[in-house]
Amino acid sequence: MPSTLCQPGATSSTDPGAAYNAWYFARFYGASRFHAAGDKPVVNWALSRMLRRLCERNGRGGGRPALVHFGCGQGFLAKACGHWSSNVGCDIALFAAGSARANGVASVCAALEAGCFRAGAFDAATAIDVLEHLNDPQAGLRTMGDALRPGGVAVVTVPNLNSLSKRLKGRRWSAYRDRTHRSLAAPEQWGEWFRAEGFEVLRVGTDALWDPPYLCRWPGRLARLERLAILMASNLAMLLKPQWSWSRGDNLVATLRKPAREAE
């Protein structure tokens, strides 16, 4: 693990989540003018709304749906879903799991691997900006499928190699700057992996642009104005819907369903 991933004094060759510490979350998910609570609150609200609709369409009827958030981070998405569902967070990082609990989200510190939850325990699952961190994304998808009941749904986001941001920024694109990314793949490859692990692909789209400035390469007023304008537009797009049919957003957004059991 590159030493640049850890804040000064952070050492652990045995803890697989050591890289995802307070320094990491402050750098990649920290609060800003647009992310006042950290971790894109507008996006979390939009994803919560989409998850609720998916659960209503694919639910068993009655009661609050049970959701599991793999790679829950500091628990902001789980918290956004809390008014309509029961939520559990799961993250490999001790810092993240502890932060999620501090935010009122029941969470466990565990890897995304087989057996971390009882089979069929959940109505919906999320893996938001998670699978690209795994050496074997298919294994992660398999674990997600095992945790879902038959007919359960999942929302997955991963970096989009066809994004406009990547085209404009090249190796300076944010997905390349995060050295914990292990599996960056083309959209077609992700689709194959979804289907190979038994999921029905309900829809695949992309979101918005999150890595400005693109035109102003040097720090200054123009770069700040460009960043302001693009992030305002991106947050507005998320308010309308978090999954667009265009192919150039920064992240793929996939909605998946575990097939129901065949009638006996």
HUJO-V607191 format. One record per backbone hydrogen bond with DSSP energy under -0.5 kcal/mol. NH is the residue of the N-H (numbers start at 1). CO is the residue of the C=O. Records with the same first field share a line. If there is no record, write none. Layout:
NH->CO  CO
//
This chain:
5->2
6->3
10->7
11->9
16->14
18->15
20->17
21->19
25->21
26->22
27->23
28->24
29->25
30->26
32->35
38->35
39->29
44->40
45->41
46->42
47->43
48->44
49->45
50->46
51->47
52->48
53->49
54->50
55->51
56->52
57->53
58->54
59->55
65->84
67->65  86
68->124
69->88
70->68  126
71->90
72->69  90
75->72
79->75
80->76
81->77
82->79
84->81
85->81
86->65
88->67
89->106
90->69
91->108
97->93
98->94
99->95
100->96
101->97
102->98
103->99
104->101
105->100
106->87  104
108->89
110->91  108
113->111
116->113
120->146
121->118
122->147
123->66
124->66
125->153
126->68
127->155
128->70
129->127  157
130->127  157
133->130
134->131
139->136
140->136
141->137
142->138
143->139
144->140
145->141
146->142
147->143
148->144
149->122
151->258
152->149
153->123
154->256
155->125
156->254
157->127
158->252
160->250
161->159  185
163->160
164->248
165->248
167->163
168->164
169->165
170->166
172->169
173->170
176->173
177->173
178->174
179->177
181->178
182->132
183->132
185->183
189->186
190->186
191->187
192->188
193->189
194->190
195->191
196->192
197->193
198->195
199->194
200->257
201->199
202->200  255
203->255
205->253
206->244
207->251
210->208
217->215
224->220
225->221
226->222
227->223
228->224
229->225
230->226
231->227
232->228
233->229
234->230
235->231
236->232
237->233
238->234
239->235
240->236
241->237
244->206
250->208
252->158
253->205
254->156
255->203
256->154  254
257->200
258->152
259->198  257
//
